[in-house]
Amino acid sequence: MDASREMLARIIDHTLLTTDATPAQVSALVAEARELGTFSVCVSPSMLPLTDDLGPLKVATVCGFPSGNHTPTTKAAEAAESSRLGADEVDMVINTGYLKAGEPHLVAGEIAAVRAATSGLLKVIIESAALTDEEIVAACQAAEEAGADFVKTSTGFHPAGGATVHAVELMAATVGGRLGVKASGGIRDWATAQAMVAAGATRLGLSASRAILAGAPD
């Protein structure tokens, strides 16, 4: 059964991570998120702290974004500062090169460093479109081992693409409900959003939230 418009809205991280985003656009994002009833807004660390009236909204930000090729110490410092500046949730990007090199323990290590520096909820972006199924499983296992709260498909910036139903299904099967699963990247319509939820996504990262929710059936 499809999620209702209200149910879907409540699992959306309403997102603005473009490199040229302005404070005025972030304020508009917050106002729109409150109107739509989304779970949170997700913005770049440089936009923190948010001074708008957030109401019930949570604040999410990103870490090691978008490449993931930052040192664990740098990622941890960024996460710590974002937490201090009011981020309730941090979405960190892993170093996918570690997986490609067959060293998932290094991925677990960097996640653990960020986990220790983050006071709130931690989501781990694995760039699933750039990984094999075996690497997706290894990344999810590393995230769970290191104490993350969610695994997340994509930054939305990788040339390999964003979320797929297959990746979400595999991630959900791997974490078995012990972690949440966030689908993000390339979700632009109601049907795709519903397909991600049906595949096991418990959170959606969307920049086109208004258009997607407007596609809900009457």
N, C-alpha and C positions, 0 to 999 in steps of 0.2 A: 504494500500500500504506500502511495506517495505521501511524503510529509506535507502538511499544510503550509500555507504561506507563513503563518506565524511561527510554526515549529522550525521551518527552514531559516527564517530570519534570526532566530535565537541561537543558531550555531555558526553565524557568519562573523568572520573578522573582516570588517569593512576596511579596505586596504588602499593606501596611497604611498607608493614607494618609488615613484618616478624621480629621476635625478634632478629635475628642475622644479619640483614641487615647492610652493611658497607657503609661508605661514597662513596666508589668507585662504589658500586651498585646503589646508589642514583644518582650519576652523569650519569651512564649509563641509568638509568630510564629517566632522563631529556632529554638526547640526543634522546632516542627512542620516547619519547612523542612528541618532536619537529618534528621528522621524520614522525610520524604517523598522526600528526595534531590533537592531543587530546586537550581537553579544559584545563586540568590541570594535575599536578602531586599531589599525596597525599602521604605524608611521615610522619614518627613519629616526635614528637616535638623535640626530641634530635638532629635531623638532621638540624634544623633551626639555623641560616639563610642559605638558599641555595646560594652558590656563583657561580654556573654555569650560563652560558648565557641562560636565560629562554625564550628570545624572547617574543612571545605573551602568553606564558603559565601562568596560575594562579597557586598559591601555596595553597594547602589544607593540613590540618593536623588534628589530632584527639585529643580528650579530654576525660578524664575519661575512657580511653580505656585499655583493652576491656571489663572489668566487669561492669563498671558503678557504682560500689560500693564505690565511693569516696564522700566526703562531698561536698555540694554545694560550700562552700568556696574554697575548694581545686580545684574543677573544674573551678571555675571562675578565680582563680589565674593562672592556667595552660593556660586557654584561653587567658588571658591578656598578659602573657609572649609570647605566640605564635604569637599573633597579633603584639606585639612589634618587634618580630624577623622576621616579613615579611609574615606571613600567611594571605592570602586573604580570606580564608574560614576555618571554624572550624567545624568538625563533632564530636559532643558530644554524649556520650552514657548515656542514662537515667538509673536511678535505677529502674529496672523492678520489684524489690521487693515492691516498693511503689504501683505499679499497682496491684500486686497480693494481697496486703493488702487492696485494695479498697480505696487508698488514692491518686487519680490522682492530687489533688491540690498540693501535695508535689513534683510531677513531674513538674508541671507548675512552682513551686517555684524555683527548681534548674535550669530549662531552663531559667527562667527570670534572674537568677544570672549570668549565662554564657552570655546571650544576652547583659547584661549591661557591661560585661567585654570585649566583642568582637567587634572590630572595623569593621570587614567585615561581610561576609555572614555566617549565622549559619544554620547548618544541624543537625537534631536530630535523632540519631540512636535508634530505639525502640526495636530491636531484635524481629521482627514480628513472627519468627518461634517458639518462646517461649511463645507467647501470644494467648489468645482466640480472636475471632473476636471482642467481646465487649471491650477487653483490647486494641486491635489495634485502635479502634475508639477513646477510651478514651485518648490514648497516642497522637494521631494526634490532638485531640481537645486541649489537654494541650499545645502542641507545638505551635498551632496557637494562643491560648490565651496569651502565653508568648512572642510572637513576633519573632518566628523562621521563617526562609526563606524556609526551606525544611524539610520534614520528610524522613527518610532513613530506609530501611528494616533491615540491619544487619551489624555486625562487620565482619562477615566471620570467627569468632573464636568460636561461640557458638555451643555446641554439638547438639542443636536442629536443626541446619541447617541455610541456607541462604535465599535468596529471592525466593518467589513463585509468580506465576502469580496472584493467588487469593489474596495474601496480597497486591500486588501492586494495583490491581483493587480496593480493599477496601480502601486503603489509598488514592488513587486518588479520589474516590467518596467522602470520608470524607472531604478532604481539598478543593475539588471543584475548583481547579485551582488557589486558593488564595495562596497556597504554592506549591513549586516544590516537586516532588517525586523522590528520588534516590533509584534505585535498586542495591543492592550489596550483594555479597556472593554466590558463587557457579555458577556464570555465566561464562561458559567456551567455548561456541560456538556461531556461528552466529545466528542460529535459536533461541536459548534461549534469546540472546540479543534483537532480533527483537520482540520476544514475550513479553518481559518486556516493550518495547516501546509501543507496541500495547495496553498493559494493562494500560498504563498511566504514565510510567516512563519518566521523563524529564532529568534525569542524570543517568549515569551508573558508578558504581565503579568496575573497572576491573583490575586484575593483569595480565590477559592473553590477553591484548589488541591486540598485534600483531597477535596472532593465530586467534582470533575472527575476526578481520578485513580481514585477509587472506581468511576467509571463505565466503566473499561477492561474490555473483554470478557475472559473467562477464557481 
